[in-house]
Amino acid sequence: MKEKLSYLSETLIGSEIVKLGGDIREKIRLGEKIYNFTVGDFDPKIFPIPKALEDLIVEAYRMHFTNYPASEGNLDLRQSISAFLKEREGLDYSPKEIMVANGGRPLIYSLFRAIADKGDKIIYAVPSWNNNHYTHFVGGEHVIVETTIENNFMPTAKDVKPHIKGATLICLCSPQNPTGTTIAEKDLEEICEMILEENAARGENEKKLYLMYDQMYWHLTYGETKHYNPVSLKPEMKSYTIYIDAISKVFAATGVRVGWAFGPAEIMSKINAILSHIGAWAPMAEQKATALFLLKTKEIDEYLHGFKKEIGERLYRIHEGFQRLKKEGFNVDAVAPQAAIYLTVKIDLVGKKTADGRLLQSQADVTSYILDEAKLAIVPFSAFGASKNSPWYRLSVGTCHKEDIGSMFQQLREAMERLK
């Protein structure tokens, strides 16, 4: 009989994105041309990190910054983050209210560990990135809010209100992974008001309700879209909000591994205690380089201007392509670009038959069909907790070559024309 391991390891669900990525790599290995829009990452040949940051990292290694950093993050980096937050968002956080780690993931994991016990209610919307897995890690009660296209796949106060009593943590992400949409000012303000009212009603010995606000993509907004944050809207939320942020997306630096959380000092100290046993620290040299880079306002502004222009161009061109297909009568759609590196697209082909008479019975069949026949790889919203029947997908442009967009749409059109 096979020996059982821990309950967590036996019940943890693997990443559907990783599984899909394996299928794509195998097709590429066999020589197929795949239009791969699955990865929430950047091709460094298309989107390199800022030259100033790169030079500072190289120089930091040459200066032999290769020892352990401070467990909470080096003081010079936390001071720079404090200044960066003040300059860019008008948020006033001291170094003791800031915690550094090697990206956002260990900070999110440690936050869940610091706040939630087994059985605690954790509220999160779907589709959303990994909240289901982190809730499973701590044995929390999954309180899932299903979002819809009508609200740009973002939760509203009305959605959250029925679940707020007794909850420990609400998870919000804006701009949102996977949707590339943002939460409306009114909705965020109303959710904050509910949190404040709920906490005011709780007794001294009761746990408070906290908000995790993941704003990893907040610099990357397009057109008239504006980013809003809880504390700027409701200053009293500073006692209950923990932000997650990093250089990962804003500077195409996913592999550089410098992220930070900021919030109440007491919670930051608990996160530090947890991470001190895990050792998920951002590397010393990268911390030293980032500390200097975040103060270079001119270089950052110049980089963001060009970076956002290139990302935005890809998003708008692909959105326009889906709208053309929609006008031609194909059952597809796309949400206009708002933020991040993602486009929400719809491909609803369930019930159609392939040229050889095979029925597309499920959305999984549709996903396989567009990969096999259109050579288009995108991630279904079901991989982010949404219904398996959802016809919506995440399309990421971080590895997109602009010259491939036209041929990608030609392949997709031809594949859909072959269906009956």
N, C-alpha and C positions, 0 to 999 in steps of 0.2 A: 504493500500500500504506500502511495506517495506521501511523504512526510509533509505536513502542513507548516507553513511559515506564519508570520504575523497576520492578524486580521487585516491590517492596513495594506500590506503587500499583496494579500490574496484578493482584496476587493478594489484596489486602486485601478482605475480605468486608464489605459494608455492613451496618448495623444492621437486623435484621429488625423491631425495635420501631419504628424510624423509618419503615420502609416501611409497616407496619401503621398507624402514626399518620397517614400521608398518605392512606390509604384512608378512615380514619375522618373526617378533616377534610373530605374531598370529600363524604361522605355528609351531614355536618352542613351543609356549604355548600348542598347541594341541599334542605335543609329537614327531614332526617330527625332524629328523636329517638334519640340513641345513648346507651346507658348505658356510658360510657367508663371502664373500670377498668384501663387499660393503663399509665398514666403513673406512674413512680416519683417523683412530685412532689406538690406541694400546691397547691390552689386558695387563693390568699391571702385571698379573700373568706370562705372557710370556716375556714382555718387561717392567720391572720396571724402574723408573727414577734412575739416578745415586745415589748410597748410600750416597755419600758425600753431594749431593744436598738435599736429604731427611733429613739427620741429621741436616743440616744448617737451614732448614725450621722449623723443630721441635724446635731447639734451639731458633730461632727467636721468636716463639710464647711463649716459656718459659720466654724469656726476655721481654715479653709484648709489642712487636711491633704490636699493634692492632689498632692504630689510623690512621687518614687519612695520605696518603703519599702526597708528593708535586705533584701538578697537572701535571707538565711536567715529573714526575718521579724523584725519589730521586737522589740527586747529586752523592752519592757514586755509585749508579747503573749506571748512565750515564757515570761516569768516567771509570767504569769497562768495559762497552760496548765499549767505545772509545779505551781502551787498547786492548780489544779482537779483534776489527776490524783491528787494526794496526798489531797485531800479526798474525792473521789468513788470512787476505786478503790484507794486505798492504795498507789499506784505512785510510786516515787521517781525522777524524771527531772529533770536540771538543764537550764537553757536551751540549753546546747551540745549536748544530746541530742535537741533538738526542732527540727523544720524546718517552716516555714509556707509554704503555697502557696494558689493560688486554687481550693480544693476538693481532693478526694481524687485525682482523675484524674491530674493532672500528677505527683503524688507517687508514685502507683503506677507510672506510665510510667518515671519517673526511677529508681525502685527496681529495676525490671526491667533498665534500662540499666546501673545501677551494679553489679549482681550477676551477670547472666547474659551469656554469650557465645553466639555462634552454635553450635548443636549441643548446648548444655547441657540436661540433663533438668530440666523444670519440671513438678511434680506439682500437679494441681488436680482437684477433683471437678466433676462435672456433675449437675444443672444448677448453674451459677454465673455471676455477672455478669462478662463481658469478659475472663476469664483467657485464653481462647483467642486473643483479638485481641492482648493484650499479649505473649503468647508468640510470636505470629507477628511482631510488631514487631521482636523481638530475634533471630529465627531460631532459637528454642529448639526442643527436642524436646518435643512434646506428650505428656505422660504422664497419661492421662485415667482417673479413677476414677469409675465409674458408681455412683451412689447409688440407694437404693430407699426406698420408703415405710416399710419395716420399721425403718429407722434415721432416720426423719424427714428423709430426703434429705440427711443429713450423713455425711461419711466417718468410718470407724473406723480404728483402728490396724491391724487385720487387712487392711483394704482397701489401706492405704498401704504396708505392710511389703514386699510383693514388688518395689516400685519404688524403694526408698530408696537402694540402693547407687549411688553415682556421681551422685546428684541434686544440684542446686545450690539449688533453691528449692521450698518447699511453700507453696501458697496456701490459706489458710483464711479464711472469712468467717462470723462469728457475732455477732449474728443474721444469717441468710443472706438475701441477695438472689439468687434470686427467691422462696424458699420461705417466709420468715417463721418459720423454725424455728431452733433453737439447738443447738450441739454439747454433748453430755453431758459432765459433769465427768470421768468415767472415760475416755472416748474422747480428750478433749483431753490429759489427763494422760499417757495411754499414747503418744500421738503425740509429745509433748514428750520422754518418756523415750527413744523411738527416735531422735529427733534428737540428743539428748545422747550416746547410745551410739555413733551413727554418727560424730559429730564427734570423739569420743575415739579412735576407731579410725583416723582419717585422719592422714596424715603432716603434718609441718610445712609442706611446700610444696604440699600439696593444698588446693583450695578447700574451704571449710566449707559445710555445708548450713544455709540460713537459712529462717526461717518468716516469711511475710508474714501478719499477722493483721489483717484488715479488720473493725473493730468499729464501723462507722459508725452502726449502729442500737442500740448497746448499752444506752442509757438506756430504750428503748421495749420493755419486757418486761411481760407480763400474767399475772395469776393467780399460780401457784406457780413460774413460770419464773424461773430465775436465770441471770445472765450470768457466765461464767468466762473468765479470761484466762491466757495461758501463764506469765507471770512470777510472778503470784500463786500459781499452783499449783506451779511449779518455778522458784525464783529464779535457778538457773543458766542458765535460758533467756534471761536479759537480754542475754547476749552474742550471741544468735542470732535474736532476735525484732525485727521492725520492725512497729509498729502504724500503722494508717491510721485517722484519725478527723477529725471536722469539726463545725461548727455546722449543717451542711446539713440533716440529718434531725431531730436532736434539738430544734431550734428552728424547724423548718419554713422554714429560711433557705437553700434551694437556690440562689437567685439572688444571695445576698449574697457568696458565694465566699470563704469563709475555712475552710481545712482545715489539718491538721497531721499529720506523721509523727513518731514518736519511737522511738528505738532506739540502737544503738551510735554513739558520737560520730563514729567514723571513717566509717561509712556515711552518716550525716547530712551530713558534709562533702562526700562524693562526690555526694550528691543535690543539695546546694547548688551544686556546680560545674556539674553538668548543667543545672539550672534557671536558673543565671545566664546561660546562652546562649539559653535558651528565653524567659525573662522572664515565666514564668507566676506572677507574684506576686499575692498577695491585695492589693486596693486599700488605700492608706494609711489612708483615713478609716475603712473597715470594720475594719481591724486595730486602730486606736486605740479604736474603739467596743467591739470584742470584748474587748480587754484589760481594759476597765473592767467590762464586763458579766459576764464569767466569775467575778468576785469577789463578785457580788451573790447570795449564797446564798439569801436569802429570796425574791427575785423569781424565781430559777430554779426553786426548789421549787414555788412557787405556779403558775408557768406549766406545769411538767411535770405537776402534779396534774390540771389541767383538760385539757391536751393529750392525755395518755394516756387519760383517761376517754372523751374524744370518739372517739379512734381505736379504742380497745378496744370501745366500744359498736357501732361499725360492723362491726368484724371478727366479734364474737360474733353479731350479728344475721344477718349473711350466712352464717356457719357454720351457724347453726340452720336457716336457710332451705334450705341444701343437704341437711342431714340430714332435713328434712321430705320433700323431693323423693325422697331415697333410700328412705325408709320407704314412699312411695307407689309404689315399684317402678321408678323411673327409674334409669338406670345412671350415677349421679353420686355424688360423695363430696366431703368436705373435711376437711382436717387441722385439729384444734382450734387456735385462735389461741395463739401462743407469744410472738411479738415482731415488731418492725418495723411496717410499714404494709401487709404482704402476707398474703394467705391462699392456701394451696395448695388448689386445687380440681380435681376430676376430672370430665370430661364425655366419656364413652366411647360414641360413637354410630356408630362405623364399622360398616358392614354394613346400616345402616338405609336405607330408601328415602323420598324426599320425596313430597309429595302428587302431584307430576307424574311420579313414577316414576324420578327420578334417584337412583342409588346413591351413598351416601357411602362412597367407596372408601378414603379416607385420612383421617388426622387433619387435614390441611390442608383437606379438604372439610368436616369438622366445624367447624373454626374459621370458615370462610366462611359456613357455614349459620347458626351461632348469631349471627354478625354481621348477616347479611342478614335472617333471619327473627325472631330474638329481640331484635335490636338491641343485643346484648351484646358488648362488646369487651374481651377479656382476652388475655394473651400466652401462647402455648404454651411449654412448657419446652424445646421444640426450638430456640427462639430463644436459649436459654442453654446450648447444647451438648448437650442430651439427645437421645435418639433421636427421629427424625421421627415414629415411631409412638407416642410417649408420649401418653397421654390426659390428662396433668396440665398445669395452667395456673397462672400467677401472676395473682392478682386484687389490685389496689392500691386502697386506700380514700382516698388522699390528695386526691382530687377528688370524693368521694362525698357527695351530699346525702342525709341520712337519709330524707327523704320519698320518695326514688326507689326505695328498697330493695324495698318491697312490689310496686310496678308492674314492676320489673325481673324479679322472680321470676314474676309472672303472665305476662309475655311469654315467659320461658324455658319455663315449663310448657306454654303453648299451642304453642310452636314444637316441643317434643318430642312433644306429643300428636299433632301432624300427621304424624309419621314412622310408617312401617309396618315 
